[in-house]
Amino acid sequence: MIYGPDHQELIRSLTKFIEQEINPHVEDWEAAGMFPAHDLFKKLGAQGFLGVCKPEAYGGMGLDYSYSLAVSETLGRITCGAVPMAIGVQTDMATPALARFGSDYVKETFLRPAISGDFVACIGVSEPGAGSDVAAIKSRARPDGDDYIINGQKMWITNGIQADFMCMLVNTSDGPLHSSKSLIVVPMTTPGITVTRKLDKLGMRASDTAQLFFEDVRVPKRNLIGEEGKGFTYQMQQFQEERLWAAGAGLYPLERAINDTIAYTSAREAFGRPLLENQVIHFRLAELKTELEALRSLTYRAVAEYRDGADVTMLASMAKLKVGRLTREVADACLQYYGGMGFMNETPISRLYRDGRLTSIGGGADEVMLGIICKYMDTLPKKRRG
């Protein structure tokens, strides 16, 4: 077990916050198609929830990554997928490289207000022709004196309507694909940025997701994160935290879905007896519960090794693959056991069915995770294969 008393106190505090400040509003936010990110993030930042692993020098708590897992797992108690995802973008997707490789200027100007909740962040990687294939992005930043001039577009950008800045992956040279890219912080009020549309999605309804165009957007070179040409490497490292976050955030929704289905099938009768007394249902729920606990163990192990400095690329990819597939499996099976009620929007399992489908796509599709796992398998010594 990687949680100690300090983790448990953090979990209790965040759970209380969720029950008081988030869950009572989820239905309204889902109906509106957006939640008030600045208002909510400011409240989260005031209690330290947006910077548990970020440097104390910039307002963070300076804790190890196991505390970020405690946060992501607890965010799963929010009764939709959209709000946890938006928070995760702020904490574990758009800011890890900034915190690790950014200059003092970049950290002071962008990281500090992201930790305090004064700024909303988004991550700009995906494009219409480059989703999981990150190396295929076309957006470009050309040097012009002390500035970069950026042209291109970004797609499926979570927080894209409300964001104050983007951690943007762009091409800064014509060199090899993996060494021609850089991460640049782009303030979203910069002239030349156009929010083309707010995207209409199957699920994650309360999350504002945007398509964005960049036309001659001038950004100071001092907004560069780390070294020019290292952006692809930095983004791959950011993906590890994103994937661990996704695995952690999926645990409680799966547990809740299974437990709710047990309660429903215990009370619902068909042909003169509770549905749960049908062995096919009872056994299936037992199988799903077992799979959930296997995912939990894998996720905890990956985070413990990451905390201790190990390369967990393969384990994080496995956890990301498993949480996506298990979410689809649990949502589909449990919805089936609800029968007609499972097809109603008023039943929580239908929301998991819609929201959870993104887990196998965002942050690297299942097929990309399989490719990464295969690559790491191929590096094993022959005596360990077979």
C-alpha atoms as one frame of an Amber mdcrd trajectory, in Angstrom:
protein
   0.000   0.000   0.000   1.484   3.352  -1.010  -0.888   5.569   0.998   0.086
   6.669   4.488  -1.618   9.000   6.997  -0.697  12.133   5.044  -2.188  10.691
   1.872  -5.353   9.770   3.731  -5.714  13.300   5.081  -5.317  14.704   1.568
  -7.939  12.239   0.314 -10.374  13.228   3.098  -9.925  16.934   2.392 -10.397
  16.590  -1.346 -13.398  14.273  -0.904 -15.060  16.882   1.310 -14.341  19.567
  -1.291 -15.851  17.438  -4.054 -18.995  16.754  -2.024 -19.488  20.441  -1.215
 -18.174  22.335  -4.254 -18.439  20.026  -7.272 -20.973  17.205  -7.166 -23.966
  19.433  -6.291 -23.350  21.325  -9.566 -22.446  18.535 -11.967 -25.905  18.148
 -13.484 -26.141  21.861 -14.262 -22.642  21.875 -15.768 -23.414  18.834 -17.903
 -26.570  20.522 -19.207 -24.679  23.763 -19.910 -21.862  21.962 -21.722 -19.213
  23.717 -19.634 -18.207  24.238 -16.022 -16.814  27.514 -14.611 -13.137  26.567
 -14.698 -11.717  29.812 -13.309 -14.049  29.816 -10.319 -13.530  26.130  -9.524
  -9.776  26.118 -10.117  -9.338  29.143  -7.873 -11.058  27.246  -5.055  -8.962
  24.137  -5.724  -5.781  26.203  -5.843  -6.576  27.942  -2.565  -6.527  24.544
  -0.839  -3.368  23.364  -2.587  -4.984  20.669  -4.722  -3.497  21.916  -8.008
   0.148  21.688  -7.002   0.703  18.749  -4.684   3.813  17.614  -6.611   4.921
  20.996  -7.881   7.907  22.946  -6.450   7.307  24.741  -3.187   9.210  27.739
  -4.589   6.268  28.380  -6.932   3.419  27.649  -4.560   3.300  23.863  -4.744
   3.539  21.334  -1.923   6.689  19.652  -3.216   5.378  16.142  -2.492   6.202
  12.962  -4.402   4.071  11.560  -7.194   2.161   9.150  -4.968   0.258  12.201
  -3.729  -0.733  13.049  -7.290  -2.139   9.541  -7.572  -4.114  10.126  -4.366
  -5.580  13.270  -5.954  -6.413  11.619  -9.279  -7.994   8.617  -7.582 -10.090
  10.886  -5.358 -11.187  13.006  -8.321 -12.872   9.844  -9.545 -15.512  10.550
  -6.893 -16.810  13.392  -9.054 -20.017  12.179 -10.656 -18.907  12.858 -14.229
 -15.732  12.383 -16.227 -15.437  15.879 -17.646 -14.459  17.855 -14.550 -11.786
  15.404 -13.326 -10.293  15.355 -16.816 -10.104  19.158 -16.947  -8.396  19.243
 -13.549  -5.996  16.525 -14.656  -5.044  18.583 -17.701  -4.110  21.419 -15.342
  -2.088  19.292 -12.926  -0.648  16.332 -14.821  -0.750  17.085 -18.543  -0.060
  20.767 -19.284   2.332  21.620 -16.441   4.762  18.729 -15.670   7.308  19.765
 -18.337   6.879  23.400 -17.363   7.684  22.541 -13.744  10.584  20.242 -14.593
  12.313  22.095 -17.427  10.943  25.651 -17.472  13.055  28.693 -16.706  12.480
  30.744 -13.586  10.644  33.262 -15.752   8.307  30.671 -17.241   7.626  29.102
 -13.850   6.956  32.424 -12.181   4.793  33.732 -15.020   2.747  30.614 -15.796
   3.337  27.788 -13.324   2.692  29.788 -10.184  -0.730  31.091 -11.325  -1.613
  27.599 -12.577  -0.903  26.190  -9.115  -2.875  28.945  -7.397  -5.774  28.515
  -9.815  -5.495  32.030 -11.200  -4.702  30.614 -14.665  -6.391  27.768 -16.489
  -4.015  25.685 -18.606  -4.452  23.540 -21.693  -2.101  21.238 -23.575  -1.711
  21.705 -27.334  -0.482  18.529 -28.998  -3.238  16.952 -31.123  -4.053  18.282
 -34.574  -6.612  17.183 -37.176  -3.937  15.070 -38.878  -1.914  14.150 -35.817
  -3.535  12.597 -32.770  -1.655   9.651 -31.356   1.053  10.174 -34.007   2.647
  13.084 -32.194   5.631  13.283 -34.546   3.261  14.160 -37.406   2.211  17.582
 -36.058   2.415  20.408 -38.584   2.163  23.549 -36.409   5.308  25.589 -36.729
   7.121  28.340 -34.835   9.682  30.286 -36.861  12.176  32.589 -35.167  11.858
  36.336 -35.681  14.302  38.303 -33.564  13.448  37.718 -29.907  10.128  36.088
 -30.788   8.603  33.031 -32.374   5.827  33.426 -34.921   3.440  30.474 -34.718
   1.133  29.173 -37.421  -1.009  26.057 -37.358  -3.968  24.534 -35.601  -4.768
  22.338 -32.626  -7.722  19.999 -32.195  -9.600  18.348 -29.296  -8.138  20.794
 -26.780  -9.563  20.280 -23.288 -10.064  23.622 -21.460  -9.523  25.266 -24.847
 -12.370  27.764 -24.508 -11.450  29.021 -21.044  -7.665  28.524 -20.944  -5.279
  31.355 -20.131  -2.259  29.602 -21.642  -1.362  26.599 -23.728   1.658  24.355
 -23.390   2.042  23.979 -27.157   4.102  21.466 -29.083   5.319  22.965 -32.368
   7.991  22.396 -34.998  10.905  24.788 -34.597  13.172  23.314 -37.275  13.184
  21.030 -40.329  15.376  18.421 -38.694  14.522  14.813 -37.762  10.940  14.451
 -36.533  11.907  13.633 -32.951  14.375  16.496 -32.563  12.630  19.261 -34.498
   9.952  20.106 -31.955   9.751  22.389 -28.957   7.312  23.131 -26.147   6.331
  26.796 -25.938   3.951  28.487 -23.507   1.432  30.492 -25.529  -0.839  32.992
 -23.736  -4.306  32.466 -25.155  -5.064  36.203 -25.379  -2.257  36.661 -27.926
  -3.487  38.194 -31.205  -3.879  35.658 -33.999  -5.453  32.889 -31.919  -8.961
  31.948 -32.979 -11.272  29.551 -31.204 -12.937  28.108 -34.286 -15.554  26.089
 -32.466 -16.513  24.391 -29.250 -16.648  20.706 -30.098 -19.815  18.649 -29.668
 -18.783  15.348 -28.062 -20.335  11.988 -27.272 -19.377  12.309 -23.610 -17.390
  14.554 -21.276 -20.198  17.038 -21.829 -19.205  19.491 -19.070 -15.701  19.905
 -20.477 -15.094  22.711 -22.964 -13.141  21.219 -25.859 -11.986  23.412 -28.714
 -10.521  23.556 -32.176  -8.002  26.396 -32.357  -6.237  28.209 -35.186  -2.942
  30.116 -34.876  -2.150  32.728 -37.522   1.094  34.693 -37.150   0.911  34.440
 -33.366   3.917  36.244 -31.910   5.295  34.780 -28.676   8.539  35.761 -26.891
  11.327  33.204 -27.160  11.647  33.332 -23.395   8.360  31.353 -23.278  10.266
  28.308 -24.528  10.211  25.380 -22.082  13.689  23.940 -21.652  15.795  23.562
 -24.782  14.731  24.090 -28.369  14.361  20.780 -30.179  13.667  18.791 -27.003
   9.901  19.222 -27.095   9.111  15.715 -28.336  11.152  14.195 -25.506   9.561
  16.496 -22.931   6.088  15.624 -24.216   6.773  11.891 -24.028   7.759  12.390
 -20.403   4.591  14.387 -19.769   2.598  11.534 -21.256   3.852   9.202 -18.527
   2.222  11.326 -15.836  -0.904  11.749 -17.960  -1.232   7.983 -18.337  -0.631
   7.267 -14.667  -3.173   9.958 -13.841  -5.733   8.346 -16.159  -5.279   4.958
 -14.513  -5.726   6.433 -11.049  -8.743   8.515 -12.021 -10.490   5.461 -13.438
 -10.390   3.335 -10.297 -13.236   4.799  -8.275 -15.715   5.189 -11.160 -15.255
   1.495 -11.940 -15.690   0.532  -8.304 -18.800   2.715  -8.044 -20.294   1.232
 -11.214 -19.820  -2.338  -9.994 -21.174  -1.590  -6.517 -24.168   0.314  -7.899
 -24.937  -2.570 -10.215 -24.789  -5.033  -7.336 -27.263  -2.876  -5.418 -29.572
  -2.502  -8.416 -29.586  -6.189  -9.358 -30.149  -7.123  -5.726 -33.312  -5.027
  -5.586 -34.602  -5.582  -9.126 -36.600  -8.751  -9.583 -37.279 -10.661 -12.782
 -39.095 -13.964 -13.053 -39.724 -13.988  -9.321 -36.215 -13.498  -7.963 -33.515
 -10.797  -7.755 -31.408 -10.455 -10.876 -28.235 -10.921  -8.836 -29.278 -14.489
  -8.053 -28.623 -15.340 -11.677 -25.176 -16.897 -11.552 -24.168 -15.434 -14.898
 -24.637 -11.905 -13.488 -23.108 -12.610 -10.072 -20.047 -14.317 -11.569 -19.575
 -11.592 -14.165 -19.552  -8.876 -11.510 -17.053 -10.936  -9.519 -14.813 -11.140
 -12.581 -15.014  -7.387 -13.120 -14.212  -6.700  -9.474 -11.158  -8.946  -9.767
 -10.008  -7.115 -12.898 -10.428  -3.791 -11.092  -8.223  -4.884  -8.218  -5.588
  -6.115 -10.680  -5.635  -2.673 -12.320  -5.311  -1.017  -8.921  -2.254  -3.115
  -8.073  -0.638  -2.393 -11.441  -1.275   1.339 -11.058   0.051   1.469  -7.506
   3.160  -0.454  -8.523   3.817   1.838 -11.477   3.431   4.951  -9.335   5.648
   3.553  -6.568   8.401   2.834  -9.083   7.948   6.227 -10.756   8.184   7.907
  -7.349  11.461   6.065  -6.770  12.925   7.260 -10.065  12.415   4.244 -12.313
  11.484   4.340 -15.995   7.858   3.184 -15.919   7.063   3.747 -19.593   5.956
   0.151 -20.061   4.004  -0.078 -16.794   2.309   3.296 -17.376   1.357   2.188
 -20.890  -0.022  -1.074 -19.508  -2.057   0.765 -16.879  -3.400   3.216 -19.478
  -4.317   0.351 -21.811  -5.987  -1.599 -19.031  -8.014   1.281 -17.579  -9.382
   2.158 -21.001 -10.378  -1.364 -21.882 -11.727  -2.199 -18.445 -13.799   0.986
 -18.388 -15.420  -0.036 -21.655 -15.975  -3.564 -20.351 -17.448  -2.521 -17.006
 -19.663   0.196 -18.467 -21.046  -2.102 -21.141 -21.659  -5.070 -18.823 -23.206
  -3.036 -16.028 -25.406  -1.056 -18.400 -26.714  -4.360 -19.759 -27.726  -5.515
 -16.271 -29.730  -2.318 -15.772 -31.798  -3.233 -18.811 -33.931  -0.391 -20.151
 -32.939   1.869 -17.273 -29.311   1.592 -18.319 -30.180   3.292 -21.591 -31.595
   6.336 -19.801 -29.480   9.447 -19.346 -30.766   9.730 -15.782 -28.954   6.507
 -14.829 -25.276   7.126 -13.863 -24.009   4.066 -15.731 -24.991   5.677 -19.031
 -22.693   8.609 -18.269 -19.777   6.286 -17.540 -20.536   4.511 -20.817 -20.246
   7.820 -22.704 -17.487   9.538 -20.731 -15.326   6.485 -20.242 -15.014   5.722
 -23.945 -12.475   8.536 -24.291 -10.027   6.744 -21.996  -9.014   4.376 -24.798
  -8.393   7.308 -27.157  -7.023  10.355 -25.319  -3.411  10.464 -24.164  -2.480
   7.771 -26.663  -4.902   5.254 -28.126  -4.932   1.603 -27.079  -3.039   0.672
 -30.222  -0.258   3.133 -29.365  -0.016   1.681 -25.854   0.305  -1.799 -27.344
   3.070  -0.577 -29.641   4.989   0.899 -26.705   4.595  -2.287 -24.684   5.805
  -4.364 -27.634   8.833  -2.099 -28.040   9.811  -2.595 -24.417   9.208  -6.328
 -24.644  11.638  -6.462 -27.575  14.386  -4.926 -25.416  14.222  -7.739 -22.859
  17.195 -10.128 -22.779  16.485 -13.356 -24.647  16.695 -15.445 -21.494  13.679
 -13.504 -20.102  11.547 -14.022 -23.190   9.290 -16.914 -24.023
